[in-house]
Amino acid sequence: MLSTILSWLFCLSPTNAFPTEIAAATDTITITGTCWDVTTGMDLKASVTAWSYGKKSQVGQSDASGQFKLRIADSTQALTFEVAGYPATTVPVNIGGKMDTSARFRIHLPLIAKDSQQVVKTYPAADRVSRSSKTEMVYFRVQDARTFKRIRATVCFIYALSGRTQCVEVDSAKVPSFVNLNAKEKIRFEVRAEGYQSYRGELLAGQQGAEDALYQIKLLRLYNVLAVSYAVPANLKFQYEFRNASNTRQVSQMNVPVPFFEWNIFKPEEVYTFLATTADGQLVANETFRMKPGFNFRVFRLSRPAQSKPVSDGAGKLFDSTVLYFDQSDYSLRKDVRLKLDSISWQLIKQRDVMARLTGHTDNVGRRDLNMTLSEYRTRVVATYLQQKGISPGQLLASWKGSDAPAAPNTTEENKAKNRRVVIRFGAK
């Protein structure tokens, strides 16, 4: 039932009767953002409706500057945005994880005007396909609405009188694709392309002596976006990272929390991992999630880093971290490193309440993905050595950063040697 209603919504006429805001319930999240025209870049005044289990509620509209602020129930399943002169757009809503009243999200919704999405021109006579019939031919060119790049698409024609359907493939070559529609009636058509919103229009074709027409159709990408609210301990800085959970490939890394990721970053139905670490490699967040089509709202909570706990080196000296160095492109333990690990393992066995956090690094020589693997091997060989010396796996926490977190600029061989390392930081469990 819901899917039927949502499909019908695409044909709704815009209205300006919606209130700017509604009172917040106890189970709401706050969303701010804009709707904007992909052709002009201008912000648009939009009215917004929320859908939950087949019921709709008016949740607000943009102010004079094009900004909107919405409070929606955490049971919301879709949002419909209506702007005068634009197709009504309904986007699924996926709210993941535990929400709280302090969570704030920001979204941006690109739209395209009806008169910009379908442009009809007379096709140049010099470029037409030669034929004996004088029946009008219709040419199609399908483009990405934001990049104007031509895309492969399928155009299906539905004849109103006979109910017959005819589909043709529109390729991404330079020359527009054409179809001979031999019927004197109005024909509805739908343009579909993988990863894009479909478009529906009408044409009147098959007229004797009529000029050939070129239909230029612009499609918007499907809305697969991630909106994030971060719960971060005050006055602390962290490094943030997203990885594909299936192949550990890094998707995004940043030094400040980014609240909004567009369609080209995360793919629907794929699983990702969010990681947050301190500058010295302490892991303070590790959460896996699955992307779904539409808006994905998630809160990521960072724990406060564990307080450093000094560890004795056996000679009366206390330290809360140590660095192990490696030869270039190598992950074998040098003799001096093994001696240092022997001392560390002896102390960790005596102090079972101490956690050792291992973080592997490399210089910037070679491919980034290979450096990431090398840093992983370095970390794992250190962890394995410590376990062989009797350290409990529960006292070890391993991570690796490849060449992404150098201790010194990779401008000299001396500095590169400083970056080929595993850092061990000690703290309370």
N, C-alpha and C positions, 0 to 999 in steps of 0.2 A: 504494500500500500504506500509506504513512504517513498519508494523509488518512483512510483507513478506520479505522486504529488510533486516530487522534485523535478521530474521531467516537464510537468506542466508549468512549473514556475518560470522556465526559460521564456515563456510567451507573455509573462505579466507586463503590464504597463507600469512605468515608474510612478511613484506617488511621493508627495512631500508632506504627508500627514503624520509621519513618524516622529516621536519625541526625540530630542537630542540625547537624553540619557534616561534610564529607568533606575528605580531604587535597587540597591544591591541586596541579594539574598545571602544566606549564610554559606551556600555552596556555589559561589560564583568565582569566576576569574576575570581579570581586567585586561582588555585588549585595546591598544591604541594603534593608529596607523593611517594610511591614505589609500585611496584609489586614484590611479593616474592613467593618462592617455599615452599609449606607446608611440603614437605618431607625433604628438606635440610636446609630450613631457609634462603637461599641465596637470595639477591635482584637480580632482573632480568631486562634486558634491554628491554623495551616495547615501541612500537609505538602506538600512540593514535589517534583515529578518532572521531570527534564529529558529531552527527546527529541532524538535525533540520528540521522538516516538509519534510522528505524524501530526503533532501540534505545532503551530507557529506562534511566535511572539515578536513584537516590534522591539528592537533593542537599541535603536538610535540612528543618527545620521551625522554626516560631516558638518563642521562649522564653516564659517565664511572662508577660512583659510584652507579648507580641504581636509582638515584633520578630524578623525573621529575617535571617540572613547566609548567603548562598549563594556558592559558587564553581562556575561552570559553564564548560564548554569553549567555545571560540570557534566551534565547529562546531554548537552547540546550535540547533535549529530551532523548538522550542516548550517552554513550561513549563506543567505542570498543577498547579493549586492545589486541594487537597482539605481541606474543613472539615466536621466533623460537623454534619449538619442543613442543609447547603448543597449545591447542585448542584456537581459537579466542574467546574472551569473551566480550559480550555486556551487559552493565548494564544500566537500565533506570535512568534518571536524573530528579529529582524533586527540583525545586528552589522555595522556599517559602518565602514570605515576601518581603519587600523592600530592595534592594541591594544598595550598594554604592561602590565607587572605593577603599575604604580602607578595604573592606571585604577580608579576607584571609581564605582559607580552607585547611585542610589536610586530605588525605585519604590513606588507605593501602589496596591493593588488593591481596588476596591469590590466587595462581594458582597451578595447578598440571600438571606435564608433561604427555604426552600421554602414554609413556611407564611405567609410575608409576600408572596411573589411571586404566589401565586394565592389569592385570598380569595373564597369563594362565599357569597352572601347570598340571602335570599328577596327577589324584586323587589317593590316596593310595588304593591299592587293599583291604587291611584289612577293610577299612571303607566303601566300596561300598555297594550299595543296591543289595541284591540277586535277580537274575532274570534268566529266561530261555533263553531269547534272547541274542545274542552276539552283538546286535546293541549298538553303542557307546552311553553313557549317559553323559549329561553335568550338572555339579554342579555349583551353584552360591553362592557366599558369598559377601554381600554388606556391606561396612563399611563407617563410617564418615572419610573423608580424613585427618582431623586434630586430632581427638581423637582416631581413629581406633576402635571405638565402633561399634558393629554390629547393623544394622538398618533394619527395615521392609521396603520392597520395592516390586515393581511390575516390572517384566521383560516381555516385549512383543516381540515376534519373528515374523518377516515379511518375508515370503517365496518369493523369487524373481520371480520364475516361475509362481506359482499359485496365488500369491497375498494374500494368506491366512495369517491371523494373529492369533497367539496363545499367550495367556498371562498366566503367573503363578505368584503366590505370593511367595516371599522369606521372610521367617520369621527371627526373630532376635535371634533364639535359637543357641545353640552351633554347632549343626550339619548343614552343608550347605544344601540348598534345591537343588533338582535335577529335571531334565526334560528329557524325552525320545524324542529326535527329530529324527523321522524316515523319513529322506529325504536326498538324496545325492545331496545337492546343497548348495550354499552359502546362508546364512540366516543373514539378518540384525536384530539387536535387540536394544531395548531401555530400559534403567533402570530408573525408576521414584520412588521417595520417597517424602513424604510430607515435605516441608521445605528445599528441596535440589534441586540443579541443576540436570537436567536429563543428561544421558550419552548415546551415540549411538556408537555401534560397530558392528563387523561382526564376524561370525564363520562358519566353515564347519563341519557339524555334520552328523550323520547317517551312518558312514562308518563301514562296517563289519570288526570285528577284531581289530578295533582301540581302543586305550587306552581311558578310561574315562578322561574327562578334568574338572579341577576346574578353574572357572573364578572368580578371586577376583577383584571386582569393588569398587573403592573409589569415593565417591561423596562429592562435596563441598556444603556447605550451600548456600542458596540463599543470595544475597547481599542486606540485609536490614539494612542500616547503617545511622547514623545521623552525619553529619559534621557541626560544629557550629563555627561561628565567633561572638565574643562578643564585643559590644561597651560599654566600662566601663569607668566611670569618673576617671580621673587620681588621683593617690596617695590615693586610697581608697580600703578597703578590704570588701568583701561581702561573704555571704554563698549562694551557688547555690544548687538548688533542682529540680528534675523532679518527677512528680506524674502522675499516671494513672488518667485521668479526670473522668472516669466512677465510680471508687471505691475509689479514693483519696489515693490509695496505693503508698507508696514512691518507686520509681524506682531507683533513684540515688541521693546521696547527697555528696557535696564536698566543700572544702574551697578555691580551686583554679579552674579557668575555664578549663574544659576538652574539647578539640576540636573535639574528634572523639569517637563515640560509635559504637561498632560492633553489629553484627546480633543478639546476644543473649540478648541485653538490651531492645530494642524497637521492638514491633511487628507491621507488616504492617496492615493498616486500623484501628488501634486503636488510640484513641485521648489522648494526654498527655498535661500536664500543666508545664510550666517552671516558677519557682519562684526564685527571688533573694532578699535577705534581708541583712540589716546591722546587726552588732553584737547585737544591742539593739532591733532588731525586726522590724525596718522600712522596709516596702515592697517597693522595687525600680523597680521590674519587675514582671509582671504577664501576661503570654502569653500562649494561648492554640493553639495546632497544631495537625494535623493528619499525622501520618506516612504513607508512601506509599512504595511499593516495589522498591528497588534499592538504589541509593544515594539520600539522603535528605539533601539539603544545606539550612541552615537557619541562619539569623542574629538576635541575641537577644540584645536589647538595654536596658541598665540600666540607670534610671534617677538619678540625683544627690539627695542625701537624703535631706529632708526638714530641714531647720535650726531649732534648738530647740527654743521654745518660753516659757519663764518662766511663771508659773502660781502661783498666790498667794494662800496661804492656809487660808486666812482670818485673819491671825494674823500678817501680815506684812512680812512673810517669803516666799521667792520665790523658786520654784523648777521646773525642767524640766522633771522629771520622778519620779515614785513611785512604790513600790513593795507591792503586796498583798499576804499574805501567807495562806496556806490551810493545813488542817489535812491530814494525810496519807490516800490515796485511797478515798478521799472525795472531792466534789466540792461545798459543801454548804458554804455560806458566814458566817464567824465568826463575832461576835459582833464588834470587833475592826476594821474589814475590812469594815463593813457596815458604821461605823462612818466616816472612812476615805473617802469612796465613797460619803457620804452625802456632805462632804466638797468639794470634787472634782466636783461633779455635780453642786453645787451652783456657783462655779467659772466658770465652762464651760458655764453655762447659761448666765453669764455676758460677756463672751468672745467667741462669736460665730465664730470668725475667727480662733480659736484654734482647732486643730485636736488631738484626743486621739488615740494612737495606742496601742492596747491590744495584748499581746503575752503570751500564756499559756505554762506552763512547768510542769514536774513531776520529781520525783526521778527515779532511775533505778530499783525499785522493781517491779517484775512482767514482763509480756510479753510486747514487744515493741509496738505492735499494740493496745493493751488495754491502754497503757500509752498515746499513741497518742490521743485516744478517750477521755481519762480523761482530758488531757490538753485542748482539744476542749470544753468539757463541762464547765471547769473552765472559759475559755475565754467567752463563751456565757452567763454564769450566771452573770458575771460582766457587760457585755454589756447590758443584759436585765435589770439589776438593775438600771444602769445609764439612760436608756431610760424611765424607770418608773418614774424617778426623773425629767424628762423633757428634757433630752439631745436628740438632733436631731440625727437620725441614720447617717446623713451625716457628723457628727463630730467624728464618730467611725470607726476604721479600725481594724478588728480582724484577728489574725493568731495564730497558735499553733505549737509547736515543740516537744511535748512529752518529752522523756528523752534525746533528741539529743543535747541539748544545756545547760548543767548544769552550775549553777553559782559557784559551788564548787565541788570537787571530791566526788563521792558517797562512801566515805570510812568510814564515821562515821555517827551515827544517827543525830548528830548536823548538819553536812553538808547536809544530805538528806533533813532535814527540810528546809534548805535554797533553795533547788531546787523545792519544792512544792509551786509554785508561779504563779502569773500573773503580768507581768511588764506592766505598763502604761507609755508611753513616749508621751510628748506633743510637738507639732510642728505646724508651720503655715500650713494652708490648701494649 
